[in-house]
Amino acid sequence: MPVEFLSDDEAAAYGRYTGAPTRAELEKMFFLDDADRKLIGRRRGDQHRLGFALQLTTARFVGRFLPDPLEAPAEVIDYLADQLGVADVSQIKQYTERRQTQFDHQDEIKKAYGLRDFSAVEAEFTAWVDARAWNTGDGKKSIFTDGVSWLRTNKVLLPGVTTLTRLIARVRDEATERLHETLHAILSPRQQAILARLLEVPEGARASDLERWRKGPSVPSGRNMEKALERAGEILSVGLGSMELPPGVPHRRMVDLARYGMTATATTLRRHGPSRQLTTLLATVIYLEGKSVDDCLDLLDLLMTTELIGKAETATDKERARQHPKLARHSATLAVAVETLLEVTEYGEELRLEQVWQAIDAIVPRRELKEAVAAVTGMVPPPNADADGQMRALLAERIATVSGFLKTLTTVIEFGANAEAQRVLAAMKTLPRLLDGRKKKVTEDDIDVALVTGSWKRLVFRAGSHGSTVDKNAYTMCVLTQFHRYLKRRDVYAEASARWRDPRGQLLDGAD
């Protein structure tokens, strides 16, 4: 009768010699120690001593008694004969003439070495297989291999290969079905209907909602970010991630179900029975909730790093390189004028302003000096200003890239923050109202002034006095860049995410 999940070679190798053992195997598994020799020495006749030793070492090597002891390789029989001092190895053929002798020897070997028949531990082994299948979801072949090791470790003689494979297949299938029924039982009729519709192709669409949800965004852009948030909003609205799963269901099984659900086609899933189909979809949607949020935040990080901040820094560097020759030329003109001024004043005499200007005009015409001052003032940041002013000004000009998704980012994804980042998160939640086209004028009362620091002040408060209208584009980028920085540090986090969640939330607390 065929074995369900083992190949012919694997089934043939079970509990059998698969070839001549190596010298190391002979010395390890077929060496007779003093206890072995004492037990063997009670037999009468060389054929009985050699046959008893053959059965003893066979049970030790393959884990079971062979139906015909003479199936052992000739190398094994010769090695045992040498140890027992049996000169005529052919006497072993007489050992199989009386069948009862083999059984009597097997009973004595089991009693002497504490070996047990499989029937004595079948219930315990079945429970082990069930626990292994329930907790890990491993395949039948993997459970079979480890099950053989379990039996050998517990000094249990191996049963027939068909008996073992059928038991493992049956118990594993029962554990899998029990898992599906357990998860299926917690779904309400409404949730079952929602999950079932995921496999249907809506009218006018080319793919089912499940296939559409499984595809995340690729190219970082503001429009793709909006699409990613729309997708995340759809998935999160199902609300399966907040469900209380049965406490006995291992997390690994949910991961395995989700992994299968992410790769199987809708057609394949429709062929499964209701319990397996719906539990697979349940695990898949729970996984997709975290993945969709991850995709949004990964895309936001990529968009900020490459498309916005990266390109603004590149453009700033190029502009600085382009301005460098002009700045150097005008700086040299100013240096000559200042050097002349210092030389004139070193005489210690009181000079009139006209005399000083005459000395400078002799070296640098006043018109060129005014041009140099104007050029340097336009290219060099004001005193006490940070070096990122030009880059931030370019960021403020890219508001169209982010304005679309900022209106929904904090409403689709629920963010949390520690004490340091609370203020920035609160400001992020006010951006949709500021970006609303109906609000034409934004004043300081509408923003968090404390967040506007450094060169952002010059960009946000262009008039420079309190009570004036602020540049909402610059303020939006000011808040967004700080939000992005805190997000990368996980001071701002999303609990629904897998990669962007609060790492401190997973630490042990209290009695734990």
Secondary structure, 3 states (H helix, E strand, C coil): CCCCCCCHHHHHHCCCCCCCCCHHHHHHHCCCCHHHHHHHCCCCCHHHHHHHHHHHHHHHHHCCCCCCHHHCCHHHHHHHHHHHCCCCHHHHHHHHCCHHHHHHHHHHHHHHHCCECHHHHHHHHHHHHHHHHHHHCCCHHHHHHHHHHHHHHCCECCCCHHHHHHHHHHHHHHHHHHHHHHHHHCCCHHHHHHHHHCCCCCCCCCCCHHHHHHCCCCCCCHHHHHHHHHHHHHHHHHCHHHCCCCCCCCHHHHHHHHHHHHHCCHHHHHHCCHHHHHHHHHHHHHHHHHHHHHHHHHHHHHHHHHHHHHHHHHHHHHHHHHHHHHHHHHHHHHHHHHHHHHHHHCCCCCCCHHHHHHHHHHHCCHHHHHHHHHHHHHHCCCCCCCCCHHHHHHHHCCHHHHHHHHCCHHHHCCEEECCCCHHHHHHHHHHHHHCCCCCCCCEHHHCCHHHCCCHHHHHHCCCCCCCCECCHHHHHHHHHHHHHHHHHCCCEEECCCCCCCCHHHHCCCCCC
